[in-house]
Amino acid sequence: MKVIIVGTSHVGFEATQTLLKEVQNVDIHLFEQDDKMSFMG
């Protein structure tokens, strides 16, 4: 499964964590406006 997540604050972070735990063979691409991923954006 391929997944694109735009924005890594709050919901994007939780979605990433859930996908990594629940889905095998997931290919996640994260897009964030800032240089680094952060729970608090």
mmCIF entry with sequence, helices, sheets and N, C-alpha, C, O atoms, coordinates in Angstrom:
data_MODEL
# 
_entry.id   MODEL 
# 
_entity.id                         1 
_entity.type                       polymer 
_entity.pdbx_number_of_molecules   1 
# 
_entity_poly.entity_id                      1 
_entity_poly.type                           'polypeptide(L)' 
_entity_poly.nstd_linkage                   no 
_entity_poly.nstd_monomer                   no 
_entity_poly.pdbx_seq_one_letter_code       MKVIIVGTSHVGFEATQTLLKEVQNVDIHLFEQDDKMSFMG 
_entity_poly.pdbx_seq_one_letter_code_can   MKVIIVGTSHVGFEATQTLLKEVQNVDIHLFEQDDKMSFMG 
_entity_poly.pdbx_strand_id                 A 
# 
loop_
_entity_poly_seq.entity_id 
_entity_poly_seq.num 
_entity_poly_seq.mon_id 
_entity_poly_seq.hetero 
1 1  MET n 
1 2  LYS n 
1 3  VAL n 
1 4  ILE n 
1 5  ILE n 
1 6  VAL n 
1 7  GLY n 
1 8  THR n 
1 9  SER n 
1 10 HIS n 
1 11 VAL n 
1 12 GLY n 
1 13 PHE n 
1 14 GLU n 
1 15 ALA n 
1 16 THR n 
1 17 GLN n 
1 18 THR n 
1 19 LEU n 
1 20 LEU n 
1 21 LYS n 
1 22 GLU n 
1 23 VAL n 
1 24 GLN n 
1 25 ASN n 
1 26 VAL n 
1 27 ASP n 
1 28 ILE n 
1 29 HIS n 
1 30 LEU n 
1 31 PHE n 
1 32 GLU n 
1 33 GLN n 
1 34 ASP n 
1 35 ASP n 
1 36 LYS n 
1 37 MET n 
1 38 SER n 
1 39 PHE n 
1 40 MET n 
1 41 GLY n 
# 
_struct_asym.id          A 
_struct_asym.entity_id   1 
# 
_struct_conf.conf_type_id            HELX_P 
_struct_conf.id                      HELX_P1 
_struct_conf.pdbx_PDB_helix_id       AA1 
_struct_conf.beg_label_comp_id       VAL 
_struct_conf.beg_label_asym_id       A 
_struct_conf.beg_label_seq_id        11 
_struct_conf.pdbx_beg_PDB_ins_code   ? 
_struct_conf.end_label_comp_id       GLU 
_struct_conf.end_label_asym_id       A 
_struct_conf.end_label_seq_id        22 
_struct_conf.pdbx_end_PDB_ins_code   ? 
_struct_conf.beg_auth_comp_id        VAL 
_struct_conf.beg_auth_asym_id        A 
_struct_conf.beg_auth_seq_id         11 
_struct_conf.end_auth_comp_id        GLU 
_struct_conf.end_auth_asym_id        A 
_struct_conf.end_auth_seq_id         22 
_struct_conf.pdbx_PDB_helix_class    1 
_struct_conf.details                 ? 
_struct_conf.pdbx_PDB_helix_length   12 
# 
_struct_conf_type.id          HELX_P 
_struct_conf_type.criteria    ? 
_struct_conf_type.reference   ? 
# 
_struct_sheet.id               AA1 
_struct_sheet.type             ? 
_struct_sheet.number_strands   2 
_struct_sheet.details          ? 
# 
_struct_sheet_order.sheet_id     AA1 
_struct_sheet_order.range_id_1   1 
_struct_sheet_order.range_id_2   2 
_struct_sheet_order.offset       ? 
_struct_sheet_order.sense        parallel 
# 
loop_
_struct_sheet_range.sheet_id 
_struct_sheet_range.id 
_struct_sheet_range.beg_label_comp_id 
_struct_sheet_range.beg_label_asym_id 
_struct_sheet_range.beg_label_seq_id 
_struct_sheet_range.pdbx_beg_PDB_ins_code 
_struct_sheet_range.end_label_comp_id 
_struct_sheet_range.end_label_asym_id 
_struct_sheet_range.end_label_seq_id 
_struct_sheet_range.pdbx_end_PDB_ins_code 
_struct_sheet_range.beg_auth_comp_id 
_struct_sheet_range.beg_auth_asym_id 
_struct_sheet_range.beg_auth_seq_id 
_struct_sheet_range.end_auth_comp_id 
_struct_sheet_range.end_auth_asym_id 
_struct_sheet_range.end_auth_seq_id 
AA1 1 LYS A 2  ? VAL A 6  ? LYS A 2  VAL A 6  
AA1 2 ASP A 27 ? PHE A 31 ? ASP A 27 PHE A 31 
# 
loop_
_atom_site.group_PDB 
_atom_site.id 
_atom_site.type_symbol 
_atom_site.label_atom_id 
_atom_site.label_alt_id 
_atom_site.label_comp_id 
_atom_site.label_asym_id 
_atom_site.label_entity_id 
_atom_site.label_seq_id 
_atom_site.pdbx_PDB_ins_code 
_atom_site.Cartn_x 
_atom_site.Cartn_y 
_atom_site.Cartn_z 
_atom_site.occupancy 
_atom_site.B_iso_or_equiv 
_atom_site.pdbx_formal_charge 
_atom_site.auth_seq_id 
_atom_site.auth_comp_id 
_atom_site.auth_asym_id 
_atom_site.auth_atom_id 
_atom_site.pdbx_PDB_model_num 
ATOM 1   N N  . MET A 1 1  ? 0.848  -1.166 0.000  1.00 0.00 ? 1  MET A N  1 
ATOM 2   C CA . MET A 1 1  ? 0.000  0.000  0.000  1.00 0.00 ? 1  MET A CA 1 
ATOM 3   C C  . MET A 1 1  ? 0.898  1.235  0.000  1.00 0.00 ? 1  MET A C  1 
ATOM 4   O O  . MET A 1 1  ? 1.875  1.296  0.746  1.00 0.00 ? 1  MET A O  1 
ATOM 5   N N  . LYS A 1 2  ? 0.567  2.208  -0.830 1.00 0.00 ? 2  LYS A N  1 
ATOM 6   C CA . LYS A 1 2  ? 1.284  3.479  -0.856 1.00 0.00 ? 2  LYS A CA 1 
ATOM 7   C C  . LYS A 1 2  ? 0.371  4.554  -0.268 1.00 0.00 ? 2  LYS A C  1 
ATOM 8   O O  . LYS A 1 2  ? -0.807 4.645  -0.612 1.00 0.00 ? 2  LYS A O  1 
ATOM 9   N N  . VAL A 1 3  ? 0.940  5.365  0.626  1.00 0.00 ? 3  VAL A N  1 
ATOM 10  C CA . VAL A 1 3  ? 0.168  6.404  1.303  1.00 0.00 ? 3  VAL A CA 1 
ATOM 11  C C  . VAL A 1 3  ? 0.951  7.712  1.254  1.00 0.00 ? 3  VAL A C  1 
ATOM 12  O O  . VAL A 1 3  ? 2.162  7.729  1.475  1.00 0.00 ? 3  VAL A O  1 
ATOM 13  N N  . ILE A 1 4  ? 0.253  8.802  0.963  1.00 0.00 ? 4  ILE A N  1 
ATOM 14  C CA . ILE A 1 4  ? 0.841  10.138 1.013  1.00 0.00 ? 4  ILE A CA 1 
ATOM 15  C C  . ILE A 1 4  ? 0.180  10.881 2.165  1.00 0.00 ? 4  ILE A C  1 
ATOM 16  O O  . ILE A 1 4  ? -1.046 10.951 2.249  1.00 0.00 ? 4  ILE A O  1 
ATOM 17  N N  . ILE A 1 5  ? 1.004  11.435 3.054  1.00 0.00 ? 5  ILE A N  1 
ATOM 18  C CA . ILE A 1 5  ? 0.493  12.222 4.173  1.00 0.00 ? 5  ILE A CA 1 
ATOM 19  C C  . ILE A 1 5  ? 1.047  13.631 4.028  1.00 0.00 ? 5  ILE A C  1 
ATOM 20  O O  . ILE A 1 5  ? 2.261  13.832 3.997  1.00 0.00 ? 5  ILE A O  1 
ATOM 21  N N  . VAL A 1 6  ? 0.146  14.602 3.940  1.00 0.00 ? 6  VAL A N  1 
ATOM 22  C CA . VAL A 1 6  ? 0.536  16.006 3.818  1.00 0.00 ? 6  VAL A CA 1 
ATOM 23  C C  . VAL A 1 6  ? 0.324  16.662 5.169  1.00 0.00 ? 6  VAL A C  1 
ATOM 24  O O  . VAL A 1 6  ? -0.800 16.745 5.665  1.00 0.00 ? 6  VAL A O  1 
ATOM 25  N N  . GLY A 1 7  ? 1.411  17.124 5.754  1.00 0.00 ? 7  GLY A N  1 
ATOM 26  C CA . GLY A 1 7  ? 1.364  17.746 7.080  1.00 0.00 ? 7  GLY A CA 1 
ATOM 27  C C  . GLY A 1 7  ? 1.598  16.703 8.154  1.00 0.00 ? 7  GLY A C  1 
ATOM 28  O O  . GLY A 1 7  ? 0.881  15.705 8.226  1.00 0.00 ? 7  GLY A O  1 
ATOM 29  N N  . THR A 1 8  ? 2.599  16.932 8.989  1.00 0.00 ? 8  THR A N  1 
ATOM 30  C CA . THR A 1 8  ? 2.951  15.938 9.998  1.00 0.00 ? 8  THR A CA 1 
ATOM 31  C C  . THR A 1 8  ? 2.586  16.377 11.406 1.00 0.00 ? 8  THR A C  1 
ATOM 32  O O  . THR A 1 8  ? 3.027  15.766 12.380 1.00 0.00 ? 8  THR A O  1 
ATOM 33  N N  . SER A 1 9  ? 1.793  17.421 11.522 1.00 0.00 ? 9  SER A N  1 
ATOM 34  C CA . SER A 1 9  ? 1.380  17.870 12.846 1.00 0.00 ? 9  SER A CA 1 
ATOM 35  C C  . SER A 1 9  ? 0.105  17.146 13.258 1.00 0.00 ? 9  SER A C  1 
ATOM 36  O O  . SER A 1 9  ? -0.803 16.993 12.440 1.00 0.00 ? 9  SER A O  1 
ATOM 37  N N  . HIS A 1 10 ? 0.017  16.710 14.468 1.00 0.00 ? 10 HIS A N  1 
ATOM 38  C CA . HIS A 1 10 ? -1.140 16.070 15.095 1.00 0.00 ? 10 HIS A CA 1 
ATOM 39  C C  . HIS A 1 10 ? -1.694 14.891 14.288 1.00 0.00 ? 10 HIS A C  1 
ATOM 40  O O  . HIS A 1 10 ? -1.234 13.763 14.467 1.00 0.00 ? 10 HIS A O  1 
ATOM 41  N N  . VAL A 1 11 ? -2.653 15.121 13.422 1.00 0.00 ? 11 VAL A N  1 
ATOM 42  C CA . VAL A 1 11 ? -3.319 14.020 12.712 1.00 0.00 ? 11 VAL A CA 1 
ATOM 43  C C  . VAL A 1 11 ? -2.355 13.298 11.770 1.00 0.00 ? 11 VAL A C  1 
ATOM 44  O O  . VAL A 1 11 ? -2.388 12.071 11.679 1.00 0.00 ? 11 VAL A O  1 
ATOM 45  N N  . GLY A 1 12 ? -1.509 14.033 11.078 1.00 0.00 ? 12 GLY A N  1 
ATOM 46  C CA . GLY A 1 12 ? -0.537 13.402 10.188 1.00 0.00 ? 12 GLY A CA 1 
ATOM 47  C C  . GLY A 1 12 ? 0.426  12.506 10.943 1.00 0.00 ? 12 GLY A C  1 
ATOM 48  O O  . GLY A 1 12 ? 0.766  11.418 10.477 1.00 0.00 ? 12 GLY A O  1 
ATOM 49  N N  . PHE A 1 13 ? 0.866  12.962 12.107 1.00 0.00 ? 13 PHE A N  1 
ATOM 50  C CA . PHE A 1 13 ? 1.770  12.171 12.948 1.00 0.00 ? 13 PHE A CA 1 
ATOM 51  C C  . PHE A 1 13 ? 1.072  10.910 13.436 1.00 0.00 ? 13 PHE A C  1 
ATOM 52  O O  . PHE A 1 13 ? 1.642  9.821  13.375 1.00 0.00 ? 13 PHE A O  1 
ATOM 53  N N  . GLU A 1 14 ? -0.153 11.048 13.919 1.00 0.00 ? 14 GLU A N  1 
ATOM 54  C CA . GLU A 1 14 ? -0.905 9.892  14.419 1.00 0.00 ? 14 GLU A CA 1 
ATOM 55  C C  . GLU A 1 14 ? -1.226 8.909  13.294 1.00 0.00 ? 14 GLU A C  1 
ATOM 56  O O  . GLU A 1 14 ? -1.162 7.696  13.491 1.00 0.00 ? 14 GLU A O  1 
ATOM 57  N N  . ALA A 1 15 ? -1.570 9.429  12.124 1.00 0.00 ? 15 ALA A N  1 
ATOM 58  C CA . ALA A 1 15 ? -1.859 8.560  10.982 1.00 0.00 ? 15 ALA A CA 1 
ATOM 59  C C  . ALA A 1 15 ? -0.624 7.745  10.601 1.00 0.00 ? 15 ALA A C  1 
ATOM 60  O O  . ALA A 1 15 ? -0.722 6.555  10.302 1.00 0.00 ? 15 ALA A O  1 
ATOM 61  N N  . THR A 1 16 ? 0.524  8.392  10.617 1.00 0.00 ? 16 THR A N  1 
ATOM 62  C CA . THR A 1 16 ? 1.775  7.695  10.313 1.00 0.00 ? 16 THR A CA 1 
ATOM 63  C C  . THR A 1 16 ? 2.040  6.581  11.310 1.00 0.00 ? 16 THR A C  1 
ATOM 64  O O  . THR A 1 16 ? 2.356  5.456  10.922 1.00 0.00 ? 16 THR A O  1 
ATOM 65  N N  . GLN A 1 17 ? 1.912  6.889  12.587 1.00 0.00 ? 17 GLN A N  1 
ATOM 66  C CA . GLN A 1 17 ? 2.152  5.892  13.631 1.00 0.00 ? 17 GLN A CA 1 
ATOM 67  C C  . GLN A 1 17 ? 1.185  4.712  13.506 1.00 0.00 ? 17 GLN A C  1 
ATOM 68  O O  . GLN A 1 17 ? 1.588  3.556  13.638 1.00 0.00 ? 17 GLN A O  1 
ATOM 69  N N  . THR A 1 18 ? -0.080 5.007  13.253 1.00 0.00 ? 18 THR A N  1 
ATOM 70  C CA . THR A 1 18 ? -1.090 3.950  13.124 1.00 0.00 ? 18 THR A CA 1 
ATOM 71  C C  . THR A 1 18 ? -0.806 3.069  11.912 1.00 0.00 ? 18 THR A C  1 
ATOM 72  O O  . THR A 1 18 ? -0.875 1.843  12.005 1.00 0.00 ? 18 THR A O  1 
ATOM 73  N N  . LEU A 1 19 ? -0.490 3.681  10.786 1.00 0.00 ? 19 LEU A N  1 
ATOM 74  C CA . LEU A 1 19 ? -0.192 2.903  9.581  1.00 0.00 ? 19 LEU A CA 1 
ATOM 75  C C  . LEU A 1 19 ? 1.013  1.993  9.785  1.00 0.00 ? 19 LEU A C  1 
ATOM 76  O O  . LEU A 1 19 ? 1.000  0.839  9.357  1.00 0.00 ? 19 LEU A O  1 
ATOM 77  N N  . LEU A 1 20 ? 2.049  2.504  10.435 1.00 0.00 ? 20 LEU A N  1 
ATOM 78  C CA . LEU A 1 20 ? 3.244  1.693  10.673 1.00 0.00 ? 20 LEU A CA 1 
ATOM 79  C C  . LEU A 1 20 ? 2.954  0.505  11.579 1.00 0.00 ? 20 LEU A C  1 
ATOM 80  O O  . LEU A 1 20 ? 3.571  -0.550 11.435 1.00 0.00 ? 20 LEU A O  1 
ATOM 81  N N  . LYS A 1 21 ? 2.024  0.667  12.506 1.00 0.00 ? 21 LYS A N  1 
ATOM 82  C CA . LYS A 1 21 ? 1.675  -0.420 13.429 1.00 0.00 ? 21 LYS A CA 1 
ATOM 83  C C  . LYS A 1 21 ? 0.705  -1.422 12.809 1.00 0.00 ? 21 LYS A C  1 
ATOM 84  O O  . LYS A 1 21 ? 0.811  -2.623 13.059 1.00 0.00 ? 21 LYS A O  1 
ATOM 85  N N  . GLU A 1 22 ? -0.238 -0.935 12.003 1.00 0.00 ? 22 GLU A N  1 
ATOM 86  C CA . GLU A 1 22 ? -1.366 -1.756 11.560 1.00 0.00 ? 22 GLU A CA 1 
ATOM 87  C C  . GLU A 1 22 ? -1.248 -2.337 10.154 1.00 0.00 ? 22 GLU A C  1 
ATOM 88  O O  . GLU A 1 22 ? -1.885 -3.350 9.863  1.00 0.00 ? 22 GLU A O  1 
ATOM 89  N N  . VAL A 1 23 ? -0.459 -1.732 9.281  1.00 0.00 ? 23 VAL A N  1 
ATOM 90  C CA . VAL A 1 23 ? -0.440 -2.135 7.872  1.00 0.00 ? 23 VAL A CA 1 
ATOM 91  C C  . VAL A 1 23 ? 0.941  -2.680 7.508  1.00 0.00 ? 23 VAL A C  1 
ATOM 92  O O  . VAL A 1 23 ? 1.960  -2.015 7.696  1.00 0.00 ? 23 VAL A O  1 
ATOM 93  N N  . GLN A 1 24 ? 0.949  -3.899 6.985  1.00 0.00 ? 24 GLN A N  1 
ATOM 94  C CA . GLN A 1 24 ? 2.207  -4.480 6.518  1.00 0.00 ? 24 GLN A CA 1 
ATOM 95  C C  . GLN A 1 24 ? 2.503  -3.975 5.114  1.00 0.00 ? 24 GLN A C  1 
ATOM 96  O O  . GLN A 1 24 ? 1.589  -3.703 4.336  1.00 0.00 ? 24 GLN A O  1 
ATOM 97  N N  . ASN A 1 25 ? 3.772  -3.854 4.801  1.00 0.00 ? 25 ASN A N  1 
ATOM 98  C CA . ASN A 1 25 ? 4.213  -3.421 3.469  1.00 0.00 ? 25 ASN A CA 1 
ATOM 99  C C  . ASN A 1 25 ? 3.643  -2.065 3.064  1.00 0.00 ? 25 ASN A C  1 
ATOM 100 O O  . ASN A 1 25 ? 3.230  -1.878 1.920  1.00 0.00 ? 25 ASN A O  1 
ATOM 101 N N  . VAL A 1 26 ? 3.620  -1.130 3.993  1.00 0.00 ? 26 VAL A N  1 
ATOM 102 C CA . VAL A 1 26 ? 3.128  0.213  3.685  1.00 0.00 ? 26 VAL A CA 1 
ATOM 103 C C  . VAL A 1 26 ? 4.310  1.093  3.275  1.00 0.00 ? 26 VAL A C  1 
ATOM 104 O O  . VAL A 1 26 ? 5.379  1.052  3.883  1.00 0.00 ? 26 VAL A O  1 
ATOM 105 N N  . ASP A 1 27 ? 4.088  1.885  2.232  1.00 0.00 ? 27 ASP A N  1 
ATOM 106 C CA . ASP A 1 27 ? 5.091  2.823  1.724  1.00 0.00 ? 27 ASP A CA 1 
ATOM 107 C C  . ASP A 1 27 ? 4.542  4.223  1.986  1.00 0.00 ? 27 ASP A C  1 
ATOM 108 O O  . ASP A 1 27 ? 3.641  4.679  1.283  1.00 0.00 ? 27 ASP A O  1 
ATOM 109 N N  . ILE A 1 28 ? 5.082  4.903  2.997  1.00 0.00 ? 28 ILE A N  1 
ATOM 110 C CA . ILE A 1 28 ? 4.554  6.200  3.427  1.00 0.00 ? 28 ILE A CA 1 
ATOM 111 C C  . ILE A 1 28 ? 5.469  7.316  2.936  1.00 0.00 ? 28 ILE A C  1 
ATOM 112 O O  . ILE A 1 28 ? 6.685  7.270  3.116  1.00 0.00 ? 28 ILE A O  1 
ATOM 113 N N  . HIS A 1 29 ? 4.858  8.317  2.313  1.00 0.00 ? 29 HIS A N  1 
ATOM 114 C CA . HIS A 1 29 ? 5.579  9.513  1.889  1.00 0.00 ? 29 HIS A CA 1 
ATOM 115 C C  . HIS A 1 29 ? 5.003  10.693 2.664  1.00 0.00 ? 29 HIS A C  1 
ATOM 116 O O  . HIS A 1 29 ? 3.815  11.002 2.562  1.00 0.00 ? 29 HIS A O  1 
ATOM 117 N N  . LEU A 1 30 ? 5.867  11.348 3.444  1.00 0.00 ? 30 LEU A N  1 
ATOM 118 C CA . LEU A 1 30 ? 5.450  12.488 4.258  1.00 0.00 ? 30 LEU A CA 1 
ATOM 119 C C  . LEU A 1 30 ? 5.869  13.787 3.584  1.00 0.00 ? 30 LEU A C  1 
ATOM 120 O O  . LEU A 1 30 ? 6.990  13.913 3.092  1.00 0.00 ? 30 LEU A O  1 
ATOM 121 N N  . PHE A 1 31 ? 4.960  14.741 3.570  1.00 0.00 ? 31 PHE A N  1 
ATOM 122 C CA . PHE A 1 31 ? 5.270  16.066 3.045  1.00 0.00 ? 31 PHE A CA 1 
ATOM 123 C C  . PHE A 1 31 ? 4.963  17.084 4.129  1.00 0.00 ? 31 PHE A C  1 
ATOM 124 O O  . PHE A 1 31 ? 3.848  17.150 4.647  1.00 0.00 ? 31 PHE A O  1 
ATOM 125 N N  . GLU A 1 32 ? 5.975  17.878 4.461  1.00 0.00 ? 32 GLU A N  1 
ATOM 126 C CA . GLU A 1 32 ? 5.849  18.876 5.518  1.00 0.00 ? 32 GLU A CA 1 
ATOM 127 C C  . GLU A 1 32 ? 6.440  20.187 5.020  1.00 0.00 ? 32 GLU A C  1 
ATOM 128 O O  . GLU A 1 32 ? 7.452  20.196 4.319  1.00 0.00 ? 32 GLU A O  1 
ATOM 129 N N  . GLN A 1 33 ? 5.812  21.276 5.382  1.00 0.00 ? 33 GLN A N  1 
ATOM 130 C CA . GLN A 1 33 ? 6.265  22.597 4.971  1.00 0.00 ? 33 GLN A CA 1 
ATOM 131 C C  . GLN A 1 33 ? 7.620  22.941 5.595  1.00 0.00 ? 33 GLN A C  1 
ATOM 132 O O  . GLN A 1 33 ? 8.453  23.585 4.957  1.00 0.00 ? 33 GLN A O  1 
ATOM 133 N N  . ASP A 1 34 ? 7.836  22.515 6.830  1.00 0.00 ? 34 ASP A N  1 
ATOM 134 C CA . ASP A 1 34 ? 9.074  22.812 7.547  1.00 0.00 ? 34 ASP A CA 1 
ATOM 135 C C  . ASP A 1 34 ? 10.153 21.785 7.198  1.00 0.00 ? 34 ASP A C  1 
ATOM 136 O O  . ASP A 1 34 ? 9.888  20.819 6.482  1.00 0.00 ? 34 ASP A O  1 
ATOM 137 N N  . ASP A 1 35 ? 11.356 21.995 7.700  1.00 0.00 ? 35 ASP A N  1 
ATOM 138 C CA . ASP A 1 35 ? 12.484 21.097 7.440  1.00 0.00 ? 35 ASP A CA 1 
ATOM 139 C C  . ASP A 1 35 ? 12.395 19.780 8.192  1.00 0.00 ? 35 ASP A C  1 
ATOM 140 O O  . ASP A 1 35 ? 13.013 18.797 7.782  1.00 0.00 ? 35 ASP A O  1 
ATOM 141 N N  . LYS A 1 36 ? 11.635 19.740 9.291  1.00 0.00 ? 36 LYS A N  1 
ATOM 142 C CA . LYS A 1 36 ? 11.595 18.540 10.126 1.00 0.00 ? 36 LYS A CA 1 
ATOM 143 C C  . LYS A 1 36 ? 10.169 18.197 10.539 1.00 0.00 ? 36 LYS A C  1 
ATOM 144 O O  . LYS A 1 36 ? 9.294  19.059 10.625 1.00 0.00 ? 36 LYS A O  1 
ATOM 145 N N  . MET A 1 37 ? 9.969  16.909 10.792 1.00 0.00 ? 37 MET A N  1 
ATOM 146 C CA . MET A 1 37 ? 8.672  16.443 11.268 1.00 0.00 ? 37 MET A CA 1 
ATOM 147 C C  . MET A 1 37 ? 8.553  16.764 12.752 1.00 0.00 ? 37 MET A C  1 
ATOM 148 O O  . MET A 1 37 ? 9.501  16.569 13.512 1.00 0.00 ? 37 MET A O  1 
ATOM 149 N N  . SER A 1 38 ? 7.387  17.256 13.161 1.00 0.00 ? 38 SER A N  1 
ATOM 150 C CA . SER A 1 38 ? 7.186  17.599 14.563 1.00 0.00 ? 38 SER A CA 1 
ATOM 151 C C  . SER A 1 38 ? 5.740  17.362 14.944 1.00 0.00 ? 38 SER A C  1 
ATOM 152 O O  . SER A 1 38 ? 4.826  17.702 14.193 1.00 0.00 ? 38 SER A O  1 
ATOM 153 N N  . PHE A 1 39 ? 5.537  16.779 16.113 1.00 0.00 ? 39 PHE A N  1 
ATOM 154 C CA . PHE A 1 39 ? 4.179  16.553 16.593 1.00 0.00 ? 39 PHE A CA 1 
ATOM 155 C C  . PHE A 1 39 ? 3.442  17.875 16.786 1.00 0.00 ? 39 PHE A C  1 
ATOM 156 O O  . PHE A 1 39 ? 2.231  17.946 16.577 1.00 0.00 ? 39 PHE A O  1 
ATOM 157 N N  . MET A 1 40 ? 4.160  18.914 17.182 1.00 0.00 ? 40 MET A N  1 
ATOM 158 C CA . MET A 1 40 ? 3.540  20.216 17.429 1.00 0.00 ? 40 MET A CA 1 
ATOM 159 C C  . MET A 1 40 ? 3.651  21.160 16.234 1.00 0.00 ? 40 MET A C  1 
ATOM 160 O O  . MET A 1 40 ? 3.336  22.344 16.354 1.00 0.00 ? 40 MET A O  1 
ATOM 161 N N  . GLY A 1 41 ? 4.093  20.655 15.091 1.00 0.00 ? 41 GLY A N  1 
ATOM 162 C CA . GLY A 1 41 ? 4.167  21.451 13.867 1.00 0.00 ? 41 GLY A CA 1 
ATOM 163 C C  . GLY A 1 41 ? 5.214  22.496 13.981 1.00 0.00 ? 41 GLY A C  1 
ATOM 164 O O  . GLY A 1 41 ? 5.423  23.266 13.044 1.00 0.00 ? 41 GLY A O  1 
# 
